[in-house]
Amino acid sequence: MKLKQIEEYEVNPFTMFIKPIVYGSKIYSEIIEVEDEFLSPFKPLDIIRNSCEYYGCDYEGRRNGTKQLVGYAHKIPIAIDPTNRIFFFPTTSPNRQECIWISHEHVKKPVRINPQETLILFNNNQSFELPVSCSSITSQLERTSYLRTKLMQRIEHNERKSFYLMQRPKSLEASEESFEYGKKKIKDKH
């Protein structure tokens, strides 16, 4: 499949991975989607940063949020858009030019080829060989799963809390108001 050149790109639910490629004297990005492939003049990390902003948060905020939530300090997975299950993980330090960003949602399983190469099978039955150890990919998949779980637990907890507050009986609200009114009357007497 020939890569289509594009100027702007935001990670979306169809993005499977973004890998750096040397194009002339610059580092560009090869973007693999479920049914398409693109070439972008931006580095993978730039695309990840821009995508975070596109979905309403900056990259550093997402990094710091992950650190706070799950305690990771290196090769941090990023929740680009949790509501659409867009979680990506880096294969090495994001600042290294060989870093590949992989969508957690699309990975079916990694298969070891040799100590430094892994065949990744994706949910759409495509597979790609990447120059990363299988143990590193497996570790990053687990770390991203943990991030997703913790983040979804918080979101669901807040939804349940909101639902409870919206659905609680009026009689409970009335008794709370009378309790507050009673406390105020007692204070006024003193």
Salt bridges, closest charged atoms under 4 A:
ASP36 OD2 - LYS4 NZ 2.94
GLU60 OE2 - ARG49 NH1 3.74
GLU60 OE1 - ARG63 NE 3.70
GLU98 OE2 - ARG96 NH2 2.53
GLU105 OE2 - ARG85 NE 3.19
GLU105 OE1 - ARG148 NH2 2.83
GLU173 OE2 - ARG168 NE 3.90
GLU176 OE1 - ARG168 NH2 3.40
GLU180 OE2 - LYS183 NZ 3.64
ASP188 OD2 - LYS184 NZ 3.60
